Each structure stands twice: as structure tokens, then as C-alpha cells.
Amino acid sequence: MADYLHKHEASQHQEKLQHVSEFADEAFNILSSGEEFIGDVMPWQKTADKFRFRPGEVTIWAGYNNSGKSLVMGQIAIFLSTFTSVGMASFEMRPVVTVKRMLKQASGGDKPTEYILDRFKEKLNMYIYNHVGTLNANTVYGMCHFMAKEKGIKHIMIDSLVKCGINQSENEPQKEFVSKLQEIAKEHNIHIHLVVHLRKPDKATTRPDRFAIKGAGEI
């Protein structure tokens, strides 16, 4: 048994131990093009040279209640799914409600035409995880692995942290959850989007920053 375990462990290390030349071309390309130009853009041209969704990373979508976090993320999901693959996990809304809102966004009005509907179904490479309510963290991890490995999804959007079975009164589980999402993103070379909430401000005019995120500072 000990010999088997040793061989199994050696096999794992052998897979991970790679010659530096295997990373050199990619590193050179990043240096040549500029790191700010690596990753998928948002729909707005003015942001293209300021922010991108790079593979192997996690983006936190933070905002107050009813501030439009999910709305903006949905708009970006529509855009991304026209040239890459997106997996939506909106645990706070039924899939039909999510799609209804995105249809309105895609059409630019409250009454999309059947032409828009047909284009929507034809052009968007998007999947929706059909679950409303809280999931435990391990199930969320498994969902991410499945989307990435089995479906080849490049952007996974999780809405929101409070529905991922994490104790909101303890910082350590939140830290572990976000850390695990980072590991999954790196393992599959994908981008994970996570919606979180901000602490209630002292004044309505207070401008939030990253320190206003509710929960563990590691988020």
C-alpha cells in the first residue's frame, strides 16, 4: 500500500513538474502585447484598455442591494456569449426571469420581436444552472468544475455569495470559498464572476470602495 501511494504521489508530481520552455511562449506574448490587453473585454469600448476578464482569475461584483449588480453582469454575459461561452448560476432568480430580463436587454426594449428571440437563441453560447435557493459550497465547486471541464465554459457567473452555503457571520469560510474559486479558475484557465454585497453605508452619498465589501477582507 505504501509503495502504491508513493507511486501515485510521484505521478501527481510528474504531471505538475513542467519544463520552463512550456510557459515561455505565452509569457513572451503577454510581454509583447501588454498584460492589460489579455482577456475578454466588456461591451463598452472606453473600458477596453482599462479592464479585462483574464483567464485564471476571479472578478468580484460588489454593490448595495438593488444597485444593479446582476443587471450589469447580465448585460456583460450577453455580450461575452456572442464570442465565447458563459455559464450563469443565478441562485436568486428563476431561469425564466433571468432570460426575460436579458431578452429585454438584448432588444433594447420591453417587447422584443420574434426576430430578436430567434437571434438570441441562435447567437448566444450560454448555459443556465437551473437552481433557485442556497447550495452548499462543495456543490458550487462541483458545478464550476463540470461547467469548465464538461461544457468548455470560459466564464462562470455566480449570483450570489449569500446563496453559496457560506456562514455570513464568520470570515474564514468566506476566505476559503473565494480562495477555492481562484484555484478552480486557475486550474481550468477560466474566469469566475462572483456577486457580493456591500455593508450598509453611514450616508446615502457614501462612495463605496473595496473595503466596503461585506464579509472577509480577503474577498
BAFI-3210 file (N, C-alpha, C; in Angstrom, 3 decimals, decimal comma, padded with zeros to 6 digits):
// residues 219
n [1|2|3|4|5|6|7|8|9|10|11|12|13|14|15|16|17|18|19|20|21|22|23|24|25|26|27|28|29|30|31|32|33|34|35|36|37|38|39|40|41|42|43|44|45|46|47|48|49|50|51|52|53|54|55|56|57|58|59|60|61|62|63|64|65|66|67|68|69|70|71|72|73|74|75|76|77|78|79|80|81|82|83|84|85|86|87|88|89|90|91|92|93|94|95|96|97|98|99|100|101|102|103|104|105|106|107|108|109|110|111|112|113|114|115|116|117|118|119|120|121|122|123|124|125|126|127|128|129|130|131|132|133|134|135|136|137|138|139|140|141|142|143|144|145|146|147|148|149|150|151|152|153|154|155|156|157|158|159|160|161|162|163|164|165|166|167|168|169|170|171|172|173|174|175|176|177|178|179|180|181|182|183|184|185|186|187|188|189|190|191|192|193|194|195|196|197|198|199|200|201|202|203|204|205|206|207|208|209|210|211|212|213|214|215|216|217|218|219]
n.u [000,837|001,911|003,863|002,281|000,930|003,108|003,897|001,607|001,600|003,992|003,305|001,419|003,033|004,751|003,091|002,662|005,166|006,806|008,765|010,432|010,291|007,801|006,138|007,178|006,578|003,944|004,327|006,041|004,356|002,494|004,092|004,798|002,385|001,275|000,078|-002,353|-003,947|-004,736|-007,209|-010,876|-012,990|-015,226|-018,553|-018,238|-016,471|-014,738|-013,687|-011,934|-009,126|-008,658|-009,738|-010,002|-011,320|-009,417|-008,101|-008,076|-008,622|-010,590|-013,429|-014,889|-018,136|-019,415|-021,827|-024,472|-027,703|-030,099|-028,701|-028,030|-026,168|-026,497|-027,898|-026,095|-024,103|-025,505|-025,886|-023,270|-022,812|-024,461|-023,114|-020,517|-021,183|-021,587|-019,223|-017,731|-018,033|-020,539|-021,562|-024,319|-025,192|-027,593|-028,736|-030,716|-032,857|-035,441|-034,658|-036,199|-036,923|-034,453|-033,710|-035,780|-035,234|-032,749|-033,477|-034,905|-032,818|-031,184|-032,749|-033,201|-035,548|-038,908|-040,517|-039,469|-038,990|-039,978|-037,939|-035,711|-035,815|-035,244|-032,621|-031,389|-031,505|-030,009|-027,470|-026,308|-024,011|-024,663|-025,250|-027,565|-027,663|-030,018|-031,281|-032,777|-032,222|-030,330|-027,174|-024,787|-021,301|-019,523|-021,048|-021,280|-018,582|-018,306|-020,148|-018,844|-016,493|-017,690|-018,991|-016,751|-015,042|-016,633|-018,372|-016,877|-016,982|-016,131|-016,576|-017,886|-020,653|-021,629|-024,306|-025,590|-022,892|-024,135|-025,843|-024,407|-024,021|-022,376|-021,251|-022,286|-021,517|-019,011|-015,624|-013,628|-014,765|-015,699|-013,346|-012,041|-013,808|-013,691|-010,992|-010,924|-012,456|-010,692|-008,642|-009,958|-010,513|-007,907|-007,053|-008,637|-008,244|-010,108|-012,577|-014,067|-016,974|-018,234|-020,930|-021,250|-022,278|-022,361|-021,478|-023,925|-024,047|-022,888|-023,933|-026,183|-024,877|-022,336|-019,455|-018,719|-015,903|-013,368|-013,021|-015,468|-016,824|-018,980|-018,188|-015,431|-012,145|-010,445|-011,941]
n.v [-001,207|001,259|001,560|001,822|004,221|005,922|005,779|006,801|009,399|010,299|010,252|012,295|014,516|014,388|015,108|017,782|018,936|020,815|021,722|024,860|025,950|025,364|027,352|029,629|030,789|031,751|033,581|035,361|036,368|037,739|039,744|041,026|041,997|043,410|043,300|044,368|043,968|041,385|038,935|038,904|041,490|044,089|045,241|047,924|050,268|052,194|051,009|049,086|049,250|049,453|047,576|044,064|040,709|038,363|035,079|032,520|033,993|035,739|037,785|040,158|041,217|043,820|045,519|047,649|046,582|046,154|047,753|047,200|045,229|042,543|043,092|044,536|042,602|040,666|041,960|042,048|039,329|038,618|039,918|038,683|036,046|036,016|035,563|033,852|031,326|031,127|030,523|030,757|031,127|031,862|032,058|033,411|034,028|032,663|030,774|031,544|034,150|035,412|035,084|036,461|039,100|039,435|039,155|041,506|043,299|042,600|043,339|045,992|047,055|046,774|044,949|042,546|041,432|038,564|038,060|039,023|037,184|034,782|035,317|035,631|033,038|031,698|032,927|033,210|031,672|030,273|028,915|028,027|027,414|025,577|026,301|027,509|029,174|028,258|026,653|024,181|024,845|022,933|021,809|023,981|024,260|021,839|022,274|024,344|023,008|021,088|022,686|023,903|021,746|019,752|021,139|023,113|025,787|029,204|031,476|031,785|032,743|033,628|034,198|034,715|035,303|034,940|032,853|030,576|028,753|029,668|030,609|033,648|035,119|034,462|034,885|033,143|030,877|032,280|033,318|030,901|029,967|031,862|031,630|029,004|029,249|030,780|028,918|027,034|028,566|029,032|026,398|025,519|027,506|029,618|032,260|033,429|034,899|036,611|037,633|039,901|041,478|044,855|046,527|048,254|051,690|054,599|057,011|057,966|059,055|058,094|056,981|053,816|051,570|049,031|048,201|048,291|045,981|043,457|041,208|038,866|040,271|039,230|038,792]
n.w [000,000|000,829|-001,099|-003,385|-002,821|-002,832|-005,523|-006,735|-005,727|-006,801|-009,487|-009,606|-009,034|-011,208|-013,317|-012,760|-012,765|-014,929|-017,791|-018,116|-020,655|-021,625|-020,811|-021,797|-024,358|-024,056|-021,969|-023,255|-025,268|-023,715|-022,622|-024,983|-026,095|-024,046|-020,789|-020,073|-022,212|-022,319|-022,161|-022,003|-023,213|-021,919|-022,876|-023,558|-025,360|-024,274|-022,030|-022,797|-022,773|-020,141|-018,396|-018,208|-018,486|-017,384|-018,118|-015,616|-013,367|-010,815|-010,687|-008,585|-008,139|-006,680|-004,702|-003,396|-002,115|-004,673|-006,471|-009,041|-009,713|-010,659|-012,957|-014,614|-014,837|-016,213|-018,665|-019,576|-019,742|-021,899|-023,972|-023,863|-024,467|-027,163|-028,411|-026,865|-024,291|-021,752|-018,414|-016,433|-013,076|-011,346|-008,388|-007,140|-008,700|-010,793|-013,759|-016,029|-015,418|-015,352|-018,058|-019,304|-018,557|-019,790|-022,458|-022,847|-022,473|-024,630|-026,768|-026,322|-025,436|-024,011|-025,314|-027,008|-030,386|-032,403|-034,126|-032,741|-030,646|-032,007|-032,898|-030,448|-029,357|-031,255|-031,409|-028,857|-026,793|-024,197|-020,963|-018,371|-014,947|-013,440|-010,671|-007,769|-004,788|-001,807|-002,140|-001,045|-000,443|-001,568|-003,598|-005,297|-006,065|-007,464|-009,521|-010,910|-011,782|-013,447|-015,407|-016,595|-017,374|-018,641|-020,316|-021,438|-020,716|-020,429|-018,914|-015,760|-013,943|-010,818|-008,742|-005,802|-003,418|-000,933|-001,346|-001,415|000,611|002,669|005,845|006,923|009,070|009,796|008,981|008,024|006,520|004,258|003,225|002,529|000,581|-001,543|-002,115|-003,032|-005,363|-006,834|-007,199|-008,807|-011,068|-011,996|-012,430|-014,593|-016,374|-016,697|-016,273|-013,342|-012,056|-009,299|-007,386|-004,730|-001,640|-000,343|002,728|004,674|004,090|005,981|005,163|002,525|000,412|000,452|-001,163|-002,305|-001,743|-002,212|000,389|001,486|001,086|002,180|004,671|004,755|004,672|002,788|000,521]
ca.u [000,000|002,792|004,516|001,258|000,725|004,302|003,846|000,507|002,062|005,015|002,605|000,833|004,112|005,279|002,167|002,752|006,530|006,939|009,943|010,161|010,019|006,375|005,441|007,931|005,883|002,806|004,869|006,568|003,215|001,923|005,002|004,798|001,117|000,887|-000,799|-003,687|-004,707|-005,002|-008,512|-012,069|-013,394|-016,618|-019,213|-018,027|-015,162|-013,865|-013,092|-011,125|-007,717|-008,615|-010,120|-010,358|-011,539|-008,304|-008,232|-007,434|-008,853|-011,953|-013,895|-015,930|-019,146|-019,873|-022,734|-025,552|-028,942|-030,837|-027,854|-027,871|-025,039|-026,912|-028,333|-024,911|-023,438|-026,295|-025,582|-021,944|-022,956|-024,990|-022,024|-019,472|-021,663|-021,610|-017,936|-017,161|-019,094|-020,896|-022,435|-024,994|-025,716|-028,308|-029,475|-031,716|-033,969|-035,728|-034,031|-037,060|-036,869|-033,144|-033,727|-036,710|-034,520|-031,713|-034,137|-035,177|-031,536|-030,697|-033,581|-033,221|-036,925|-039,728|-041,244|-038,612|-039,668|-039,617|-036,627|-034,734|-035,847|-034,514|-031,207|-030,979|-031,301|-029,025|-026,152|-025,728|-023,464|-024,858|-025,981|-028,062|-027,792|-031,415|-031,469|-033,084|-032,041|-028,966|-026,424|-023,590|-020,109|-018,959|-021,859|-020,881|-017,289|-018,562|-020,803|-017,809|-015,665|-018,469|-019,158|-015,480|-014,440|-017,546|-019,035|-015,913|-017,419|-014,989|-016,983|-018,921|-021,176|-022,318|-025,090|-024,503|-022,173|-025,021|-026,572|-023,423|-023,868|-021,264|-021,644|-022,040|-021,018|-017,629|-014,773|-012,787|-015,411|-015,750|-011,970|-011,790|-014,647|-013,128|-009,704|-011,207|-012,863|-009,456|-007,955|-010,702|-010,290|-006,548|-006,961|-009,292|-007,929|-011,375|-012,832|-015,250|-017,557|-018,972|-021,657|-021,257|-022,957|-021,592|-022,039|-024,807|-023,219|-023,320|-024,744|-026,589|-023,949|-021,016|-018,980|-018,094|-014,641|-013,217|-013,070|-016,874|-017,412|-019,468|-017,585|-013,988|-011,301|-009,801|-012,781]
ca.v [000,000|002,422|001,696|002,327|005,631|006,646|005,864|007,705|010,745|010,631|010,516|013,627|015,494|014,330|015,871|019,209|019,418|021,078|022,489|026,290|026,278|025,188|028,585|030,773|031,446|032,502|034,716|036,301|037,014|038,695|040,888|041,714|042,693|044,207|042,478|044,956|043,562|039,956|038,659|039,334|042,869|044,390|045,746|049,341|050,483|053,020|050,213|048,007|049,365|049,700|046,401|042,866|039,477|037,497|033,669|032,133|034,986|035,906|039,160|040,377|042,211|044,282|046,661|047,653|045,947|046,833|048,736|046,818|044,304|041,430|043,663|044,827|041,338|040,028|042,643|041,595|037,914|038,599|040,317|037,659|034,793|036,101|035,129|032,819|030,575|031,664|029,732|031,592|030,451|032,897|031,315|034,281|034,205|031,552|030,970|032,265|035,567|035,866|035,163|037,533|040,365|039,509|039,391|042,943|043,979|042,322|044,044|047,420|047,481|045,874|043,994|042,022|040,788|037,167|038,079|039,125|035,899|033,793|035,676|035,378|031,597|031,243|033,533|033,196|030,415|030,475|027,902|028,494|026,371|025,696|026,112|028,720|028,913|028,056|025,415|024,159|025,278|021,839|021,675|025,098|023,888|020,788|022,924|025,062|022,006|020,475|023,669|024,129|020,540|019,000|022,013|024,048|027,152|030,067|032,468|031,292|033,871|033,131|035,271|035,488|034,635|034,597|031,637|029,510|027,957|030,183|031,300|035,069|035,751|034,028|035,281|032,065|030,149|033,143|033,333|029,606|029,844|032,682|031,023|027,810|029,711|031,187|027,689|026,440|029,427|028,776|025,010|025,362|028,679|030,281|033,424|033,262|036,152|036,375|038,793|040,033|042,684|045,829|046,922|049,418|052,885|055,550|058,004|057,533|059,626|057,491|056,248|052,574|051,091|047,597|047,925|048,301|044,675|042,795|039,898|038,741|041,201|038,520|038,899]
ca.w [000,000|000,910|-002,402|-004,303|-002,521|-003,272|-006,982|-007,072|-005,411|-007,791|-010,744|-009,489|-009,134|-012,564|-014,163|-012,451|-012,959|-016,362|-018,174|-018,239|-022,057|-021,892|-020,452|-022,312|-025,471|-023,529|-021,219|-024,240|-025,915|-022,763|-022,564|-026,282|-026,358|-022,887|-019,962|-019,988|-023,391|-022,215|-021,586|-022,726|-022,928|-021,621|-024,088|-023,778|-025,968|-023,439|-020,959|-023,377|-022,383|-018,688|-017,608|-018,966|-017,727|-017,762|-017,735|-014,369|-012,318|-010,290|-010,546|-007,580|-008,475|-005,369|-004,729|-002,414|-002,561|-005,750|-007,150|-010,440|-009,918|-011,515|-014,233|-015,416|-015,124|-017,265|-019,924|-019,988|-020,111|-023,264|-024,873|-023,880|-025,042|-028,623|-028,962|-026,014|-023,607|-020,438|-017,557|-015,441|-011,887|-010,610|-007,376|-006,546|-009,631|-011,682|-015,070|-016,974|-015,063|-015,820|-019,514|-019,669|-018,423|-020,809|-023,740|-022,895|-022,664|-025,978|-027,747|-026,031|-025,170|-023,193|-026,148|-028,080|-031,501|-032,611|-034,785|-031,647|-029,947|-032,813|-032,848|-029,063|-029,205|-032,226|-031,276|-027,517|-026,276|-022,762|-020,205|-017,072|-013,930|-013,006|-009,229|-007,013|-003,368|-001,330|-002,360|-000,205|-001,168|-002,354|-004,809|-006,178|-006,647|-008,448|-010,650|-011,667|-012,450|-014,525|-016,483|-017,278|-017,948|-019,493|-021,282|-022,015|-020,425|-020,116|-017,916|-014,854|-013,185|-009,619|-008,131|-005,246|-002,332|000,186|-001,689|-001,618|001,822|003,462|007,069|006,709|010,296|010,017|007,857|007,498|005,411|003,084|002,701|001,910|-000,602|-002,618|-002,444|-003,828|-006,685|-007,523|-007,597|-009,923|-012,233|-012,481|-012,896|-015,895|-017,188|-016,969|-015,426|-012,491|-011,597|-008,055|-006,864|-003,269|-001,181|000,428|004,014|004,620|004,309|007,007|004,464|001,190|-000,572|000,610|-002,335|-001,831|-002,299|-001,969|001,822|001,894|000,819|003,388|004,905|004,965|003,936|001,669|-000,679]
c.u [000,873|003,471|003,552|001,043|001,899|004,275|002,750|000,922|003,104|004,378|001,985|001,896|004,670|004,414|002,351|004,143|006,805|008,174|009,553|009,790|008,530|005,573|006,034|007,191|004,722|003,280|005,386|005,435|002,569|002,783|004,969|003,544|000,714|-000,159|-002,219|-004,560|-004,944|-006,379|-009,648|-012,524|-014,845|-017,240|-018,862|-016,600|-014,206|-013,204|-012,068|-009,664|-007,559|-008,908|-010,498|-010,532|-010,487|-008,555|-007,508|-007,641|-010,329|-012,258|-015,014|-016,845|-019,803|-020,786|-023,772|-026,758|-029,635|-030,021|-027,589|-026,710|-025,393|-027,312|-027,144|-024,191|-024,179|-026,030|-024,233|-021,982|-023,484|-023,871|-020,979|-019,918|-021,828|-020,283|-017,191|-018,318|-019,276|-021,811|-023,007|-025,510|-026,354|-029,236|-030,599|-032,934|-034,186|-035,111|-034,893|-037,058|-035,537|-033,152|-034,664|-036,008|-033,449|-032,297|-034,453|-033,890|-031,033|-031,468|-033,572|-034,619|-037,698|-040,410|-040,352|-039,432|-039,249|-038,275|-035,522|-034,667|-035,041|-033,015|-030,615|-030,640|-030,180|-027,607|-025,504|-025,278|-023,477|-025,670|-026,423|-028,221|-029,146|-031,573|-031,739|-032,986|-030,583|-028,426|-025,261|-022,362|-019,535|-019,728|-021,514|-019,538|-017,487|-019,218|-019,774|-016,925|-016,407|-018,628|-017,877|-014,998|-015,348|-018,182|-018,095|-016,257|-016,247|-015,302|-018,114|-019,344|-022,055|-022,993|-025,983|-023,860|-023,107|-025,818|-025,641|-023,113|-022,736|-021,810|-021,273|-021,488|-019,570|-016,789|-014,025|-013,475|-015,495|-014,381|-011,672|-012,572|-014,049|-011,776|-009,900|-011,655|-011,641|-008,693|-008,625|-010,481|-008,919|-006,432|-007,507|-009,022|-009,202|-011,480|-014,122|-015,675|-018,410|-019,610|-021,620|-021,940|-021,999|-022,273|-022,924|-023,997|-023,761|-024,248|-025,047|-025,613|-022,546|-020,633|-018,252|-016,730|-014,510|-013,288|-014,506|-017,538|-017,771|-018,821|-016,077|-013,202|-010,641|-010,627|-012,300]
c.v [001,258|002,666|002,266|003,822|006,461|006,842|006,843|009,157|011,200|010,974|011,902|014,713|015,553|015,162|017,374|019,796|019,569|021,946|023,938|026,679|026,155|026,455|029,811|031,524|032,307|033,741|035,789|037,073|038,048|039,947|041,703|042,548|043,610|043,451|043,031|044,561|042,058|039,768|039,238|040,715|042,935|045,035|047,177|049,614|051,238|052,237|049,199|048,059|049,620|048,460|045,259|041,677|038,466|036,055|033,400|033,099|035,023|037,397|039,217|041,506|042,659|045,488|046,548|046,900|046,810|047,910|048,374|045,897|043,221|041,920|043,903|043,527|040,581|040,641|042,184|040,126|037,783|038,882|039,213|036,406|034,855|035,654|034,135|032,153|031,070|030,687|030,620|030,729|031,511|032,220|032,137|034,493|032,939|031,822|031,776|033,770|036,165|036,069|036,273|038,887|040,513|039,702|040,872|043,727|043,808|043,118|045,547|047,945|046,440|044,777|043,491|041,321|039,323|037,059|038,144|037,802|034,850|034,062|035,362|033,898|031,078|031,688|033,369|031,798|030,496|029,334|028,510|027,290|026,546|025,328|027,461|028,387|028,624|026,685|025,382|024,416|024,175|021,618|022,782|024,791|022,854|021,346|023,620|024,092|021,411|021,434|023,817|022,897|019,856|019,853|023,032|025,502|027,978|031,145|031,882|032,441|033,358|034,296|034,657|034,684|034,166|033,324|030,434|028,738|028,389|030,909|032,776|035,794|035,368|034,315|034,118|031,271|030,979|033,199|032,038|029,459|030,613|032,121|029,795|028,193|030,140|029,957|027,064|027,247|029,175|027,379|024,867|026,535|029,397|031,536|033,185|034,624|035,845|037,671|038,766|041,347|043,590|046,092|048,155|050,673|053,766|056,611|057,516|057,999|059,027|056,696|054,990|052,329|049,618|047,231|047,888|046,957|043,985|041,430|039,978|039,720|040,551|038,580|040,057]
c.w [000,000|-000,434|-003,433|-004,095|-003,002|-004,792|-007,424|-006,840|-006,426|-009,129|-010,741|-009,668|-010,555|-013,515|-013,975|-012,706|-014,448|-016,636|-018,427|-019,669|-022,398|-021,585|-021,149|-023,416|-024,969|-022,769|-022,173|-024,922|-025,002|-022,695|-023,857|-026,489|-025,215|-022,082|-019,894|-021,172|-023,440|-021,574|-022,406|-022,260|-022,471|-022,855|-024,455|-024,226|-025,044|-022,304|-021,473|-022,954|-020,886|-017,859|-018,535|-018,020|-018,160|-017,322|-016,424|-013,232|-011,921|-010,212|-009,511|-008,054|-007,169|-005,514|-003,640|-002,977|-003,610|-006,458|-008,605|-010,736|-010,935|-012,899|-015,158|-015,784|-016,218|-018,632|-020,473|-020,406|-021,535|-024,260|-024,993|-024,622|-026,558|-029,236|-028,067|-025,269|-022,179|-019,705|-016,466|-014,300|-011,008|-009,611|-006,746|-007,446|-010,453|-013,059|-016,033|-016,685|-015,531|-017,331|-019,990|-019,626|-019,495|-022,208|-023,921|-023,127|-024,095|-027,028|-027,546|-025,774|-024,392|-023,992|-027,291|-029,159|-031,603|-033,334|-033,727|-030,890|-030,696|-032,788|-031,475|-028,891|-030,103|-031,878|-029,905|-027,107|-024,752|-022,162|-018,874|-016,143|-013,252|-011,530|-008,584|-005,532|-003,056|-001,722|-001,385|-001,071|-002,052|-003,648|-005,806|-006,836|-007,758|-009,700|-011,538|-012,436|-013,648|-015,702|-017,300|-018,034|-018,964|-020,583|-021,924|-021,790|-019,919|-019,081|-017,081|-013,949|-012,056|-008,905|-007,042|-004,115|-001,227|-000,087|-001,863|-000,340|002,713|004,680|006,960|007,932|010,601|008,775|007,213|006,376|004,138|002,408|001,950|000,603|-001,780|-003,060|-003,336|-005,233|-007,500|-008,031|-008,814|-011,198|-012,850|-013,077|-014,314|-016,846|-017,646|-016,107|-014,655|-011,975|-010,362|-007,572|-005,339|-002,909|-000,408|001,766|003,843|004,949|005,424|006,407|003,055|000,119|-000,492|-000,633|-001,879|-002,455|-001,927|-000,486|002,348|001,674|002,131|003,523|005,055|004,101|002,738|000,395|-001,542]
res [m|a|d|y|l|h|k|h|e|a|s|q|h|q|e|k|l|q|h|v|s|e|f|a|d|e|a|f|n|i|l|s|s|g|e|e|f|i|g|d|v|m|p|w|q|k|t|a|d|k|f|r|f|r|p|g|e|v|t|i|w|a|g|y|n|n|s|g|k|s|l|v|m|g|q|i|a|i|f|l|s|t|f|t|s|v|g|m|a|s|f|e|m|r|p|v|v|t|v|k|r|m|l|k|q|a|s|g|g|d|k|p|t|e|y|i|l|d|r|f|k|e|k|l|n|m|y|i|y|n|h|v|g|t|l|n|a|n|t|v|y|g|m|c|h|f|m|a|k|e|k|g|i|k|h|i|m|i|d|s|l|v|k|c|g|i|n|q|s|e|n|e|p|q|k|e|f|v|s|k|l|q|e|i|a|k|e|h|n|i|h|i|h|l|v|v|h|l|r|k|p|d|k|a|t|t|r|p|d|r|f|a|i|k|g|a|g|e|i]
***
